[in-house]
């Protein structure tokens, strides 16, 4: 069943476990995320980044995606989630990651997302408040959850880039919740975007603790989000390099720190890079194990792109030769089916591991089943 993300965050907050949120860039990835959460009876949050919508809309150079590309892609991702999740026994939310404009958020909601993020962290505080409040007014009128961001995370991911971090001020965070009516807030507390978060990166959990305590003191029910939280498993990096990859300086966040942060007020933990790494490794293994596939009419070009981009680990660099399958999930032949199997297996490996580590397994019944219409009535009754 599809639900607003707020319902899943409430359950995580009330029951003291970490809720992972996993980015998808293809129909088969969405299928895999849902299926592995079903296996563990865990609530599921799938995320499509703003530019992932552009890619899913058919834009191979997704960094230059237009609003029309994003509209098509949002519908494609949402159609996939509905296809595999509408009759699912677990609660599922589809969340827009790093929406940059109101138009991007509108495109996601119209496409079928049940939650959106508006990232105004690059703006001065009052401008961030104004933009976020604008999105809140639009989304809450439709029962859709809204996540904002305050503070800047260093690193690179899609069009999100910053050379340095600016930690979130707990007092500003409380003021931000109060002024915007936002449901959740992504904070800067030591995590980073990308595959290199710095060796021995340390999360400043006291920032999350301070924000949560101040929210409780002020009677504000708000949820905190950890971006840039991939663990970058060393064994996967080593396996990629053993297969000819050239990944350097790949360091993630220690999963133990993320678990501890979840007990200090962090309710959602975003993971993207880990999935990219596992999928890339699996595709490399496929071509290494079956050399005849390198000349396949349907997937041979994927191998060529792997060889040309040895330092890359984002599957979107390699899987453009099968864009129709990426966008619709339709599989034209056995070779494409084998690529999709690789993608799904990589997703399940990473996501399943983190479901267990985050202890969200078996928590699906903890989530109150609520519709967008019921959520809209909730917001209206409270003037938010």
C-alpha positions in Angstrom: 0.0 0.0 0.0 1.2 3.5 -0.8 1.2 6.0 2.1 2.5 9.5 2.8 6.0 9.3 4.1 5.0 11.1 7.3 3.3 7.9 8.5 6.5 5.9 8.1 8.6 8.5 9.9 6.1 8.6 12.8 6.4 4.8 13.3 10.3 5.0 13.2 10.2 7.9 15.7 7.8 6.3 18.1 9.4 2.8 18.0 13.1 3.8 18.0 14.5 2.2 14.9 16.3 3.5 11.8 14.3 3.8 8.6 16.4 3.6 5.4 15.4 5.5 2.3 16.8 4.1 -1.0 17.2 5.9 -4.3 16.1 4.2 -7.5 16.8 5.1 -11.2 15.1 2.3 -13.1 11.9 0.2 -12.9 13.8 -2.9 -12.0 15.4 -1.1 -9.1 12.0 0.0 -7.7 10.8 -3.6 -8.0 13.8 -4.9 -6.1 13.5 -2.3 -3.3 9.9 -3.2 -2.8 10.4 -7.0 -2.9 13.3 -7.0 -0.4 11.3 -4.8 2.0 8.4 -7.3 1.7 10.8 -10.2 2.5 11.7 -8.5 5.8 8.3 -7.0 6.4 9.8 -3.6 6.7 8.2 -0.3 5.8 9.8 1.1 2.6 10.8 4.5 1.4 11.8 4.7 -2.3 13.4 7.9 -3.5 13.7 9.4 -7.0 16.1 12.3 -7.1 15.1 15.3 -9.1 17.5 14.4 -11.9 16.6 10.7 -11.6 13.2 11.8 -12.8 14.9 13.4 -15.8 16.8 10.2 -16.5 13.6 8.1 -16.1 12.0 10.5 -18.5 14.5 9.4 -21.2 17.1 12.0 -20.8 20.5 10.2 -21.0 22.4 13.4 -20.2 20.2 13.8 -17.1 22.2 16.7 -15.7 20.6 18.8 -18.4 17.1 17.4 -17.8 14.2 19.7 -18.5 11.0 20.1 -16.5 9.2 18.1 -19.2 11.8 15.3 -18.9 11.2 15.3 -15.1 7.4 15.1 -15.5 7.7 12.0 -17.7 10.2 10.4 -15.4 8.2 11.1 -12.2 5.2 9.3 -13.8 7.4 6.4 -14.9 8.8 5.9 -11.4 5.4 6.3 -9.8 3.8 3.9 -12.3 6.5 1.3 -11.3 5.9 1.8 -7.6 2.1 1.5 -8.1 2.6 -1.6 -10.3 4.7 -3.4 -7.7 3.5 -1.8 -4.5 -0.3 -1.0 -4.6 -1.2 -4.5 -3.5 1.8 -5.0 -1.3 1.3 -5.9 2.4 3.9 -3.3 3.5 3.5 0.5 3.6 5.5 2.2 0.9 6.3 5.9 0.3 7.7 7.4 -2.9 9.8 10.5 -2.1 11.3 13.1 -4.3 15.0 13.6 -3.3 16.6 17.1 -3.7 13.8 18.9 -5.5 15.2 22.3 -6.4 12.1 24.2 -7.4 8.4 24.3 -6.7 7.9 23.1 -10.3 10.0 20.0 -9.7 7.9 19.2 -6.6 4.7 19.8 -8.5 5.9 17.4 -11.3 6.6 14.7 -8.7 3.2 15.1 -7.0 1.3 15.1 -10.2 3.3 12.0 -11.3 2.2 10.1 -8.2 4.8 10.8 -5.5 3.5 10.7 -1.9 6.3 12.9 -0.5 8.7 15.6 -1.8 11.8 17.3 -0.6 12.5 20.9 -1.4 16.2 21.7 -1.0 16.6 25.4 -0.3 19.8 24.9 1.8 21.8 26.9 -0.7 19.7 30.0 0.0 19.8 32.5 2.9 17.6 31.4 5.8 14.6 33.5 5.1 14.6 32.7 1.4 14.8 29.0 2.3 11.8 29.4 4.6 9.8 31.2 1.9 10.5 28.5 -0.7 9.9 25.6 1.6 6.6 27.2 2.9 5.5 27.6 -0.7 6.0 23.9 -1.3 4.3 23.0 2.0 1.2 24.9 1.1 1.0 23.1 -2.3 1.8 19.6 -1.0 -0.1 19.5 2.3 -3.3 20.5 0.4 -2.9 17.1 -1.4 -1.8 15.1 1.7 1.8 14.9 0.6 4.7 14.9 3.0 7.4 17.6 2.7 11.0 17.5 3.7 13.2 20.6 3.8 17.0 21.0 4.3 19.0 23.3 6.6 22.7 23.4 6.6 25.1 22.4 3.8 26.6 18.9 3.2 29.9 18.8 1.3 30.4 16.4 -1.6 28.9 15.7 -5.0 25.7 13.8 -6.0 23.8 14.7 -9.3 23.4 18.5 -9.2 24.1 18.7 -5.5 27.6 20.1 -4.9 29.4 21.9 -2.1 33.1 22.1 -1.2 32.5 22.3 2.5 29.9 21.7 5.2 28.0 24.1 7.3 26.5 22.4 10.3 22.8 22.9 11.1 22.2 25.4 14.0 19.7 23.6 16.3 17.9 26.9 17.2 17.5 27.7 13.5 16.1 24.3 12.8 13.3 24.7 15.4 12.6 28.1 13.9 12.5 26.6 10.4 10.0 23.9 11.5 7.8 26.6 13.1 7.8 29.0 10.2 7.4 26.4 7.4 5.2 23.7 8.8 7.5 21.2 7.1 7.2 17.5 8.2 10.9 16.6 8.1 14.2 18.3 7.9 17.5 17.1 6.5 20.3 18.4 8.7 24.1 18.7 8.2 25.8 16.9 11.1 28.9 15.3 9.6 27.7 13.2 6.6 28.7 13.9 3.0 27.3 13.3 -0.5 29.2 10.9 -2.8 31.5 7.9 -2.4 34.3 9.7 -0.5 33.0 11.0 2.8 36.5 11.1 4.3 38.2 8.3 6.1 37.0 8.0 9.7 34.2 10.5 9.2 32.5 11.4 12.5 28.8 12.2 12.9 28.0 15.0 15.4 25.0 13.3 16.9 24.7 16.0 19.5 23.3 18.3 16.8 20.4 15.9 16.2 19.9 15.5 20.0 19.7 19.3 20.5 17.2 19.8 17.6 15.0 17.0 18.8 15.0 18.1 22.4 14.2 21.7 21.4 11.3 20.5 19.2 9.8 18.5 22.1 10.2 21.5 24.4 8.3 23.7 21.9 5.6 21.0 21.2 6.6 20.6 17.6 6.3 17.2 16.0 9.1 17.1 13.4 11.3 14.4 12.0 15.0 14.5 11.2 16.7 13.1 8.1 20.3 12.1 7.4 21.5 12.7 3.9 24.8 11.5 2.4 24.7 8.4 4.6 25.9 5.6 2.3 28.3 3.2 4.0 30.4 2.5 0.8 31.1 -1.1 1.6 34.9 -1.8 1.3 34.4 -5.3 -0.1 32.3 -4.0 -3.0 34.8 -1.3 -3.8 37.6 -3.9 -3.8 35.6 -6.2 -6.0 35.0 -3.5 -8.5 38.7 -2.6 -8.7 39.6 -6.3 -9.0 37.3 -6.4 -12.1 39.2 -3.5 -13.7 37.5 -0.5 -12.0 39.5 2.5 -10.9 37.8 3.7 -7.8 39.9 5.7 -5.4 39.4 7.4 -2.0 36.1 5.6 -1.5 35.0 5.9 2.2 31.5 5.8 3.7 29.8 6.5 7.0 30.3 3.7 9.6 27.0 1.9 9.9 27.4 1.8 13.7 27.3 5.6 13.8 24.2 5.7 11.7 22.4 3.3 14.1 23.5 5.4 17.0 22.2 8.5 15.3 18.8 6.9 14.8 18.6 6.6 18.6 19.4 10.3 18.9 16.6 11.7 16.8 17.4 10.8 13.2 14.3 9.1 11.6 15.3 8.6 8.0 18.7 7.6 6.6 19.3 8.2 2.8 21.3 5.6 0.9 22.2 5.9 -2.8 25.9 5.3 -3.4 25.9 1.8 -1.9 23.3 0.7 -4.5 25.3 2.2 -7.3 28.4 0.4 -6.3 26.7 -3.0 -5.9 24.9 -2.7 -9.3 28.1 -1.7 -11.1 30.0 -4.6 -9.6 27.4 -7.1 -10.6 27.3 -5.8 -14.2 31.1 -6.0 -14.4 30.9 -9.6 -13.0 28.4 -10.6 -15.7 30.6 -9.5 -18.6 33.7 -11.0 -16.9 32.0 -14.4 -16.5 30.3 -14.5 -19.9 32.6 -12.9 -22.5 30.1 -13.6 -25.4 27.8 -11.0 -23.9 30.4 -8.3 -24.8 29.3 -8.6 -28.4 25.6 -8.9 -27.7 23.4 -6.7 -30.0 21.3 -5.5 -27.1 23.8 -5.1 -24.2 27.3 -5.2 -25.8 27.4 -1.4 -25.7 27.0 -1.5 -21.9 30.3 -3.4 -21.7 31.9 -0.7 -23.9 30.7 2.0 -21.6 32.1 0.2 -18.6 35.5 -0.1 -20.2 35.5 3.6 -21.2 34.5 4.8 -17.7 36.6 2.7 -15.3 36.4 5.3 -12.5 32.7 5.7 -12.7 30.2 3.7 -10.5 26.9 5.3 -11.3 24.9 2.7 -13.4 23.3 5.5 -15.3 26.6 6.0 -17.1 26.4 2.4 -18.4 22.8 1.4 -18.9 21.7 4.0 -21.4 21.7 1.4 -24.2 18.6 -0.2 -22.6 16.7 3.0 -21.8 13.3 1.6 -22.8 13.7 -1.1 -20.2 15.0 1.4 -17.6 11.9 3.5 -18.2 9.2 0.9 -18.6 10.5 -2.3 -17.1 9.7 -4.2 -20.4 12.4 -6.8 -21.2 12.9 -7.5 -24.9 15.3 -10.5 -24.7 17.3 -12.8 -22.5 20.5 -10.6 -22.5 18.6 -7.6 -21.2 16.9 -9.9 -18.6 20.4 -10.8 -17.3 21.3 -7.2 -16.9 18.1 -6.6 -15.0 18.8 -9.6 -12.8 22.2 -8.1 -12.0 20.7 -4.8 -11.1 18.0 -6.3 -8.9 20.5 -8.6 -7.1 22.8 -5.6 -6.3 19.8 -3.6 -4.9 18.6 -6.4 -2.7 22.1 -7.1 -1.4 22.6 -3.6 -0.1 19.1 -2.8 1.0 18.5 -6.1 2.7 21.7 -5.7 4.7 20.7 -2.3 5.9 17.2 -3.3 6.7 18.7 -5.8 9.1 21.4 -3.4 10.5 18.8 -0.6 10.9 16.4 -3.0 12.6 13.4 -1.9 10.5 12.6 -5.6 9.8 9.2 -6.7 11.0 8.1 -3.1 11.6 5.6 -2.8 8.8 2.6 -3.3 11.2 3.9 -0.3 13.3 2.9 2.1 10.5 -0.6 3.5 10.6 -2.3 2.9 7.2 -3.3 6.4 6.0 -4.4 7.7 2.7 -3.4 11.0 1.1 -6.9 12.2 1.6 -6.8 11.4 5.3 -3.5 13.2 5.5 -4.8 16.2 3.8 -7.6 16.4 6.3 -5.1 16.1 9.1 -3.0 19.1 7.8 -6.2 21.2 7.1 -7.4 20.6 10.7 -4.2 21.9 12.1 -3.8 24.8 9.6 -0.5 23.4 8.1 
